[in-house]
Amino acid sequence: MASLLRATATWRLFPWRGYCSRVRQGKLSKDFVETLKAVVGSPHVSTAAAVLQQHGHDESMYRCQPPDAVVWPQNVEQVSRLAALCYSQGVPIIPFGTGTGLEGGVCAVQGGVCINLTHMDRILELNREDFSVVVEPGVTRKALNTHLRDSGLWFPVDPGADASLCGMAATGASGTNAVRYGTIRDNVLNLEVVLPGGELLHTAGKGRHFRLLTRNSLSRGLGTYLPCVSLGPRKSAAGYNLTGLFVGSEGTLGLITAATLRLHPAPEATVAATCAFPSVQAAVDSTVHILQAAVPVARIEFLDEVMIDACNRYSKMNCSVAPTLFLEFHGSKQVLEEQLQQAEEITRYNGAFHFSWAKEAEERNQLWDARHNAWYAALALRPGCKGYATDVCVPISRLPEILVQTKEDLKASGLTGSIVGHVGDGNFHCVLVVDPEDAEERRRAQAFAQQLGRRALALHGTCTGEHGIGLGKRQLLQEEVGNVGIETMRQLKATLDPKGLMNPGKVL
């Protein structure tokens, strides 16, 4: 064990590229496990089968491939020592947050050490005047917004699951509020990253964050509410955008141990609505028309009739079983009235019926809780089966075309599935419910997902708007960015992770 610790200390000066004899038929040596315990303490290391199984899968249908050990570091210094130790001994490293991913991103395809970061759950710094906050990887979006409740600020990126914020950064998450507030990529200002050899990187420089002056903050005294965009941020043209490199890297380049995030003023008033439509085409046309009319909608979500029926059953709702839009508007009470009128006129023009406003917090929460539980509602359609979630994004002008065609393809496939999506930014998902023991059904689901990804690419979209590449979309990524793009990514990966030990088998 002492020799392993010495190897960790000297790794930065004398990088050893060979693989040591740490592997014995897929298991870590006893000495290596004892060294892990010396770094984080015995209670924070586990090789129990149940724990390994739990950490070898996410919410996807990919079969569990467990790590050889799980460790829970308590601070960034321990993460750095763990990374240096594993890297010096040729042991794969798999970061783990809340396990809510949908592309198999935590599967330990080569074994190794799973580094569970949930014990690092402090909110390190809140800068109210600068509209920013610094969080550790164990802080979830709900925990952050609870902490911010009395500050007049909030963090709006909302993928549905109560995911960890650094995990959201790692996977490039998005969500229901993206149409107004942007994705996680638009709201990350700086990242603290432990590189594979244990070195600590601050992607925008240590302690740096933007100073934001928003229209919201200017307009509060005037009783108005304008889109939350930056009027006077401090800019930077200092070299490569390292922050952007690590957002969406899915743990393949380093371990994110802190994130500096942009906050937004909490809206003065909020109103939500639901409206049903006679067809998918009518619902998506309304989405396009609302955006073209520059109605500042905060959320606009589409659920097809299968998903609405599932949500009615699972969340005890009473919505019309028809293609449906969920909408939400943020602003002052005066401005909201005009927005609501515009949205209702547009949707009724496209044949909307059963138009219903939810102005009270309890009604709105029930509505969005149902939307956030859509994944579990879909799974309840076939108890015992697994979910297979697709995720594509296209230019808004092509959204009606691809959604209508996808609905036809879904019916033709014979699969049990539904469509739900953040259509305000051209992003949607098909949630397929598949018997994991039925090889032919799994094959049809994978073929459907590949076809949908390629259709999105043909319409100048992307094969993933927010779930990431993970295990399942590596071929689609190559088709999206081309051979030169993939080769450039490989060179970046090889530069930062020459041994290929950071979450191996993902993305590339």
Buried (B, 14 or more C-beta within 10 A) or exposed (E): BEEBBEBBEEBEEEEBEEEBEBBEEEBBBEEBBBBBBBBBBEEBBBBEEEBBEBBBBBBBBBEBBBBBBBBBBEEBBBBBBBBBBBBBBBBBBBBBBBBBBBBBBBBBBBBBBBBBBBBBBEBBBBBEEBBBBBBBBBBBBEBBBEBBEEBEBBBBBBBBBEBBBBBBBBBBBBBBBBBBBBBBBEBBBBBBBBBBBBBBBBBBEEEBBBEBBBBBBEBBEEEBBBBBEBEEBEEEEEEEEBBEBBBBBBBBBBBBBBBBBBBBBBBBBBBBBBBBBEBBBBBBBBBBBBBEEEBBBBBBBBBBBBBBBBBBEBBEBEBBBBBBBBBBBBBBEEBBBEBBEBBBEBBEEBBBEEBEBBBEEEBBEBBBEBBBBBBBBBBBBEEEBBBBBBBBBBEBEBBBBBBBBBBEBBEEBEBBBBBBBBBBBBBBBBBBBBBBEEEEBBEBBBEBBBBBBBBBBEBEBBBBBBBBBBBBBBEBBBBBBEEEEBEEBEEBBEEBBEBBBBBBBBBB
